[in-house]
Amino acid sequence: MLLKRLKHLREDNDLLQKHVAEVLKIPERTYGNYELGDRSIPLELLIVLAKFYNTSTDYILGLTDETRPYRSQK
């Protein structure tokens, strides 16, 4: 599910892998490997992606279909 969600979020926002890689400050090839499942995405980058797409890590991981992020418990 993670792979589909990563690609879906990127394409829904009309972004190229290059653009997402720039946000994450990683090489484009590395990000491409995350989408292909050839490499596991580190937790800290998963959190950055959730914030960037204004969603939750649970949504990206396929644990929920709710796209809205959780409210902060501050």
Backbone atoms as SQL, in Angstrom:
CREATE TABLE atoms (id INTEGER PRIMARY KEY, chain TEXT, resi INTEGER, resn TEXT, atom TEXT, x REAL, y REAL, z REAL);
INSERT INTO atoms VALUES
  (1, 'A', 1, 'MET', 'N', 0.827, -1.191, 0.000),
  (2, 'A', 1, 'MET', 'CA', 0.000, 0.000, 0.000),
  (3, 'A', 1, 'MET', 'C', 0.872, 1.255, 0.000),
  (4, 'A', 2, 'LEU', 'N', 1.961, 1.223, 0.757),
  (5, 'A', 2, 'LEU', 'CA', 2.862, 2.374, 0.846),
  (6, 'A', 2, 'LEU', 'C', 3.294, 2.852, -0.528),
  (7, 'A', 3, 'LEU', 'N', 3.678, 1.920, -1.373),
  (8, 'A', 3, 'LEU', 'CA', 4.175, 2.288, -2.703),
  (9, 'A', 3, 'LEU', 'C', 3.108, 2.999, -3.518),
  (10, 'A', 4, 'LYS', 'N', 1.884, 2.454, -3.476),
  (11, 'A', 4, 'LYS', 'CA', 0.783, 3.067, -4.213),
  (12, 'A', 4, 'LYS', 'C', 0.466, 4.448, -3.668),
  (13, 'A', 5, 'ARG', 'N', 0.467, 4.579, -2.350),
  (14, 'A', 5, 'ARG', 'CA', 0.129, 5.865, -1.728),
  (15, 'A', 5, 'ARG', 'C', 1.185, 6.920, -2.046),
  (16, 'A', 6, 'LEU', 'N', 2.457, 6.558, -1.996),
  (17, 'A', 6, 'LEU', 'CA', 3.508, 7.522, -2.317),
  (18, 'A', 6, 'LEU', 'C', 3.331, 8.065, -3.732),
  (19, 'A', 7, 'LYS', 'N', 3.131, 7.168, -4.657),
  (20, 'A', 7, 'LYS', 'CA', 2.979, 7.576, -6.056),
  (21, 'A', 7, 'LYS', 'C', 1.678, 8.357, -6.249),
  (22, 'A', 8, 'HIS', 'N', 0.609, 7.898, -5.641),
  (23, 'A', 8, 'HIS', 'CA', -0.691, 8.560, -5.752),
  (24, 'A', 8, 'HIS', 'C', -0.623, 9.994, -5.212),
  (25, 'A', 9, 'LEU', 'N', -0.049, 10.177, -4.044),
  (26, 'A', 9, 'LEU', 'CA', 0.066, 11.520, -3.468),
  (27, 'A', 9, 'LEU', 'C', 0.898, 12.429, -4.364),
  (28, 'A', 10, 'ARG', 'N', 1.993, 11.905, -4.878),
  (29, 'A', 10, 'ARG', 'CA', 2.861, 12.705, -5.749),
  (30, 'A', 10, 'ARG', 'C', 2.129, 13.112, -7.024),
  (31, 'A', 11, 'GLU', 'N', 1.480, 12.152, -7.657),
  (32, 'A', 11, 'GLU', 'CA', 0.793, 12.443, -8.915),
  (33, 'A', 11, 'GLU', 'C', -0.426, 13.341, -8.707),
  (34, 'A', 12, 'ASP', 'N', -1.155, 13.165, -7.609),
  (35, 'A', 12, 'ASP', 'CA', -2.310, 14.024, -7.319),
  (36, 'A', 12, 'ASP', 'C', -1.899, 15.475, -7.114),
  (37, 'A', 13, 'ASN', 'N', -0.657, 15.678, -6.720),
  (38, 'A', 13, 'ASN', 'CA', -0.142, 17.033, -6.518),
  (39, 'A', 13, 'ASN', 'C', 0.664, 17.515, -7.724),
  (40, 'A', 14, 'ASP', 'N', 0.562, 16.778, -8.832),
  (41, 'A', 14, 'ASP', 'CA', 1.256, 17.126, -10.080),
  (42, 'A', 14, 'ASP', 'C', 2.753, 17.362, -9.877),
  (43, 'A', 15, 'LEU', 'N', 3.366, 16.461, -9.137),
  (44, 'A', 15, 'LEU', 'CA', 4.795, 16.568, -8.865),
  (45, 'A', 15, 'LEU', 'C', 5.558, 15.447, -9.549),
  (46, 'A', 16, 'LEU', 'N', 6.790, 15.732, -9.862),
  (47, 'A', 16, 'LEU', 'CA', 7.695, 14.713, -10.381),
  (48, 'A', 16, 'LEU', 'C', 8.508, 14.153, -9.212),
  (49, 'A', 17, 'GLN', 'N', 9.076, 12.986, -9.417),
  (50, 'A', 17, 'GLN', 'CA', 9.927, 12.405, -8.377),
  (51, 'A', 17, 'GLN', 'C', 11.046, 13.369, -8.016),
  (52, 'A', 18, 'LYS', 'N', 11.528, 14.084, -8.997),
  (53, 'A', 18, 'LYS', 'CA', 12.594, 15.062, -8.799),
  (54, 'A', 18, 'LYS', 'C', 12.191, 16.101, -7.760),
  (55, 'A', 19, 'HIS', 'N', 10.958, 16.589, -7.851),
  (56, 'A', 19, 'HIS', 'CA', 10.492, 17.621, -6.925),
  (57, 'A', 19, 'HIS', 'C', 10.385, 17.095, -5.499),
  (58, 'A', 20, 'VAL', 'N', 9.853, 15.889, -5.353),
  (59, 'A', 20, 'VAL', 'CA', 9.719, 15.300, -4.017),
  (60, 'A', 20, 'VAL', 'C', 11.107, 15.027, -3.432),
  (61, 'A', 21, 'ALA', 'N', 12.003, 14.557, -4.249),
  (62, 'A', 21, 'ALA', 'CA', 13.379, 14.305, -3.791),
  (63, 'A', 21, 'ALA', 'C', 14.022, 15.602, -3.298),
  (64, 'A', 22, 'GLU', 'N', 13.756, 16.706, -3.963),
  (65, 'A', 22, 'GLU', 'CA', 14.294, 18.000, -3.529),
  (66, 'A', 22, 'GLU', 'C', 13.743, 18.386, -2.158),
  (67, 'A', 23, 'VAL', 'N', 12.452, 18.150, -1.938),
  (68, 'A', 23, 'VAL', 'CA', 11.840, 18.434, -0.636),
  (69, 'A', 23, 'VAL', 'C', 12.504, 17.601, 0.449),
  (70, 'A', 24, 'LEU', 'N', 12.771, 16.348, 0.140),
  (71, 'A', 24, 'LEU', 'CA', 13.380, 15.431, 1.109),
  (72, 'A', 24, 'LEU', 'C', 14.892, 15.600, 1.214),
  (73, 'A', 25, 'LYS', 'N', 15.468, 16.366, 0.283),
  (74, 'A', 25, 'LYS', 'CA', 16.915, 16.600, 0.233),
  (75, 'A', 25, 'LYS', 'C', 17.681, 15.294, 0.047),
  (76, 'A', 26, 'ILE', 'N', 17.180, 14.509, -0.915),
  (77, 'A', 26, 'ILE', 'CA', 17.813, 13.237, -1.255),
  (78, 'A', 26, 'ILE', 'C', 17.926, 13.159, -2.775),
  (79, 'A', 27, 'PRO', 'N', 18.753, 12.252, -3.296),
  (80, 'A', 27, 'PRO', 'CA', 18.830, 12.088, -4.745),
  (81, 'A', 27, 'PRO', 'C', 17.502, 11.569, -5.328),
  (82, 'A', 28, 'GLU', 'N', 17.212, 11.997, -6.537),
  (83, 'A', 28, 'GLU', 'CA', 15.987, 11.561, -7.219),
  (84, 'A', 28, 'GLU', 'C', 15.938, 10.041, -7.328),
  (85, 'A', 29, 'ARG', 'N', 17.051, 9.428, -7.606),
  (86, 'A', 29, 'ARG', 'CA', 17.108, 7.969, -7.752),
  (87, 'A', 29, 'ARG', 'C', 16.704, 7.263, -6.445),
  (88, 'A', 30, 'THR', 'N', 17.125, 7.829, -5.326),
  (89, 'A', 30, 'THR', 'CA', 16.778, 7.251, -4.023),
  (90, 'A', 30, 'THR', 'C', 15.274, 7.302, -3.823),
  (91, 'A', 31, 'TYR', 'N', 14.678, 8.452, -4.123),
  (92, 'A', 31, 'TYR', 'CA', 13.228, 8.555, -3.977),
  (93, 'A', 31, 'TYR', 'C', 12.522, 7.580, -4.921),
  (94, 'A', 32, 'GLY', 'N', 13.003, 7.469, -6.134),
  (95, 'A', 32, 'GLY', 'CA', 12.425, 6.521, -7.082),
  (96, 'A', 32, 'GLY', 'C', 12.455, 5.100, -6.548),
  (97, 'A', 33, 'ASN', 'N', 13.542, 4.756, -5.858),
  (98, 'A', 33, 'ASN', 'CA', 13.651, 3.427, -5.247),
  (99, 'A', 33, 'ASN', 'C', 12.636, 3.229, -4.136),
  (100, 'A', 34, 'TYR', 'N', 12.275, 4.308, -3.426),
  (101, 'A', 34, 'TYR', 'CA', 11.231, 4.207, -2.410),
  (102, 'A', 34, 'TYR', 'C', 9.899, 3.866, -3.068),
  (103, 'A', 35, 'GLU', 'N', 9.582, 4.556, -4.160),
  (104, 'A', 35, 'GLU', 'CA', 8.313, 4.298, -4.848),
  (105, 'A', 35, 'GLU', 'C', 8.266, 2.904, -5.453),
  (106, 'A', 36, 'LEU', 'N', 9.391, 2.401, -5.899),
  (107, 'A', 36, 'LEU', 'CA', 9.444, 1.064, -6.499),
  (108, 'A', 36, 'LEU', 'C', 9.480, -0.052, -5.454),
  (109, 'A', 37, 'GLY', 'N', 9.761, 0.316, -4.215),
  (110, 'A', 37, 'GLY', 'CA', 9.874, -0.693, -3.172),
  (111, 'A', 37, 'GLY', 'C', 11.239, -1.353, -3.125),
  (112, 'A', 38, 'ASP', 'N', 12.190, -0.781, -3.854),
  (113, 'A', 38, 'ASP', 'CA', 13.545, -1.330, -3.855),
  (114, 'A', 38, 'ASP', 'C', 14.339, -0.895, -2.625),
  (115, 'A', 39, 'ARG', 'N', 13.775, 0.060, -1.911),
  (116, 'A', 39, 'ARG', 'CA', 14.445, 0.596, -0.725),
  (117, 'A', 39, 'ARG', 'C', 13.386, 1.002, 0.287),
  (118, 'A', 40, 'SER', 'N', 13.626, 0.763, 1.552),
  (119, 'A', 40, 'SER', 'CA', 12.689, 1.159, 2.612),
  (120, 'A', 40, 'SER', 'C', 12.861, 2.634, 2.930),
  (121, 'A', 41, 'ILE', 'N', 11.732, 3.305, 3.107),
  (122, 'A', 41, 'ILE', 'CA', 11.791, 4.725, 3.417),
  (123, 'A', 41, 'ILE', 'C', 12.022, 4.919, 4.919),
  (124, 'A', 42, 'PRO', 'N', 13.012, 5.715, 5.286),
  (125, 'A', 42, 'PRO', 'CA', 13.266, 5.954, 6.712),
  (126, 'A', 42, 'PRO', 'C', 12.100, 6.694, 7.374),
  (127, 'A', 43, 'LEU', 'N', 11.887, 6.413, 8.632),
  (128, 'A', 43, 'LEU', 'CA', 10.790, 7.007, 9.385),
  (129, 'A', 43, 'LEU', 'C', 10.814, 8.529, 9.330),
  (130, 'A', 44, 'GLU', 'N', 11.992, 9.131, 9.473),
  (131, 'A', 44, 'GLU', 'CA', 12.059, 10.594, 9.465),
  (132, 'A', 44, 'GLU', 'C', 11.618, 11.187, 8.128),
  (133, 'A', 45, 'LEU', 'N', 11.854, 10.488, 7.030),
  (134, 'A', 45, 'LEU', 'CA', 11.403, 10.975, 5.724),
  (135, 'A', 45, 'LEU', 'C', 9.909, 10.738, 5.542),
  (136, 'A', 46, 'LEU', 'N', 9.407, 9.667, 6.111),
  (137, 'A', 46, 'LEU', 'CA', 7.969, 9.405, 6.072),
  (138, 'A', 46, 'LEU', 'C', 7.211, 10.532, 6.785),
  (139, 'A', 47, 'ILE', 'N', 7.742, 10.988, 7.892),
  (140, 'A', 47, 'ILE', 'CA', 7.125, 12.089, 8.632),
  (141, 'A', 47, 'ILE', 'C', 7.171, 13.372, 7.820),
  (142, 'A', 48, 'VAL', 'N', 8.287, 13.647, 7.168),
  (143, 'A', 48, 'VAL', 'CA', 8.412, 14.840, 6.319),
  (144, 'A', 48, 'VAL', 'C', 7.381, 14.778, 5.196),
  (145, 'A', 49, 'LEU', 'N', 7.217, 13.614, 4.582),
  (146, 'A', 49, 'LEU', 'CA', 6.240, 13.463, 3.506),
  (147, 'A', 49, 'LEU', 'C', 4.812, 13.682, 3.998),
  (148, 'A', 50, 'ALA', 'N', 4.489, 13.159, 5.164),
  (149, 'A', 50, 'ALA', 'CA', 3.144, 13.339, 5.714),
  (150, 'A', 50, 'ALA', 'C', 2.864, 14.823, 5.934),
  (151, 'A', 51, 'LYS', 'N', 3.821, 15.539, 6.461),
  (152, 'A', 51, 'LYS', 'CA', 3.646, 16.987, 6.662),
  (153, 'A', 51, 'LYS', 'C', 3.556, 17.714, 5.329),
  (154, 'A', 52, 'PHE', 'N', 4.395, 17.326, 4.393),
  (155, 'A', 52, 'PHE', 'CA', 4.412, 17.966, 3.076),
  (156, 'A', 52, 'PHE', 'C', 3.073, 17.800, 2.358),
  (157, 'A', 53, 'TYR', 'N', 2.512, 16.606, 2.426),
  (158, 'A', 53, 'TYR', 'CA', 1.236, 16.329, 1.752),
  (159, 'A', 53, 'TYR', 'C', 0.020, 16.622, 2.644),
  (160, 'A', 54, 'ASN', 'N', 0.274, 17.101, 3.862),
  (161, 'A', 54, 'ASN', 'CA', -0.796, 17.423, 4.805),
  (162, 'A', 54, 'ASN', 'C', -1.711, 16.218, 5.042),
  (163, 'A', 55, 'THR', 'N', -1.080, 15.121, 5.370),
  (164, 'A', 55, 'THR', 'CA', -1.796, 13.879, 5.662),
  (165, 'A', 55, 'THR', 'C', -1.115, 13.203, 6.849),
  (166, 'A', 56, 'SER', 'N', -1.499, 11.997, 7.160),
  (167, 'A', 56, 'SER', 'CA', -0.869, 11.277, 8.275),
  (168, 'A', 56, 'SER', 'C', 0.044, 10.172, 7.752),
  (169, 'A', 57, 'THR', 'N', 0.965, 9.777, 8.595),
  (170, 'A', 57, 'THR', 'CA', 1.811, 8.645, 8.228),
  (171, 'A', 57, 'THR', 'C', 0.962, 7.378, 8.107),
  (172, 'A', 58, 'ASP', 'N', -0.088, 7.284, 8.914),
  (173, 'A', 58, 'ASP', 'CA', -0.982, 6.129, 8.820),
  (174, 'A', 58, 'ASP', 'C', -1.618, 6.034, 7.438),
  (175, 'A', 59, 'TYR', 'N', -1.985, 7.173, 6.864),
  (176, 'A', 59, 'TYR', 'CA', -2.567, 7.158, 5.512),
  (177, 'A', 59, 'TYR', 'C', -1.530, 6.671, 4.497),
  (178, 'A', 60, 'ILE', 'N', -0.329, 7.218, 4.576),
  (179, 'A', 60, 'ILE', 'CA', 0.717, 6.821, 3.633),
  (180, 'A', 60, 'ILE', 'C', 1.011, 5.328, 3.760),
  (181, 'A', 61, 'LEU', 'N', 0.998, 4.818, 4.983),
  (182, 'A', 61, 'LEU', 'CA', 1.294, 3.400, 5.217),
  (183, 'A', 61, 'LEU', 'C', 0.123, 2.475, 4.895),
  (184, 'A', 62, 'GLY', 'N', -1.044, 3.053, 4.620),
  (185, 'A', 62, 'GLY', 'CA', -2.206, 2.238, 4.277),
  (186, 'A', 62, 'GLY', 'C', -2.966, 1.727, 5.485),
  (187, 'A', 63, 'LEU', 'N', -2.729, 2.317, 6.656),
  (188, 'A', 63, 'LEU', 'CA', -3.418, 1.883, 7.871),
  (189, 'A', 63, 'LEU', 'C', -4.795, 2.526, 8.016),
  (190, 'A', 64, 'THR', 'N', -5.041, 3.579, 7.250),
  (191, 'A', 64, 'THR', 'CA', -6.334, 4.252, 7.239),
  (192, 'A', 64, 'THR', 'C', -6.578, 4.826, 5.855),
  (193, 'A', 65, 'ASP', 'N', -7.829, 5.051, 5.537),
  (194, 'A', 65, 'ASP', 'CA', -8.170, 5.705, 4.277),
  (195, 'A', 65, 'ASP', 'C', -8.496, 7.184, 4.500),
  (196, 'A', 66, 'GLU', 'N', -8.394, 7.630, 5.745),
  (197, 'A', 66, 'GLU', 'CA', -8.634, 9.028, 6.095),
  (198, 'A', 66, 'GLU', 'C', -7.401, 9.846, 5.711),
  (199, 'A', 67, 'THR', 'N', -7.589, 10.803, 4.798),
  (200, 'A', 67, 'THR', 'CA', -6.440, 11.565, 4.306),
  (201, 'A', 67, 'THR', 'C', -6.080, 12.732, 5.213),
  (202, 'A', 68, 'ARG', 'N', -7.016, 13.195, 6.033),
  (203, 'A', 68, 'ARG', 'CA', -6.715, 14.332, 6.899),
  (204, 'A', 68, 'ARG', 'C', -5.711, 13.929, 7.978),
  (205, 'A', 69, 'PRO', 'N', -4.779, 14.836, 8.298),
  (206, 'A', 69, 'PRO', 'CA', -3.824, 14.509, 9.368),
  (207, 'A', 69, 'PRO', 'C', -4.512, 14.532, 10.730),
  (208, 'A', 70, 'TYR', 'N', -3.885, 13.897, 11.688),
  (209, 'A', 70, 'TYR', 'CA', -4.395, 13.913, 13.056),
  (210, 'A', 70, 'TYR', 'C', -4.186, 15.296, 13.648),
  (211, 'A', 71, 'ARG', 'N', -5.063, 15.659, 14.570),
  (212, 'A', 71, 'ARG', 'CA', -4.881, 16.936, 15.269),
  (213, 'A', 71, 'ARG', 'C', -3.723, 16.801, 16.239),
  (214, 'A', 72, 'SER', 'N', -2.992, 17.875, 16.365),
  (215, 'A', 72, 'SER', 'CA', -1.852, 17.896, 17.281),
  (216, 'A', 72, 'SER', 'C', -2.340, 17.844, 18.719),
  (217, 'A', 73, 'GLN', 'N', -1.645, 17.111, 19.556),
  (218, 'A', 73, 'GLN', 'CA', -2.008, 16.967, 20.965),
  (219, 'A', 73, 'GLN', 'C', -1.164, 17.890, 21.856),
  (220, 'A', 74, 'LYS', 'N', -0.799, 19.053, 21.369),
  (221, 'A', 74, 'LYS', 'CA', 0.065, 19.986, 22.125),
  (222, 'A', 74, 'LYS', 'C', -0.640, 20.591, 23.298);
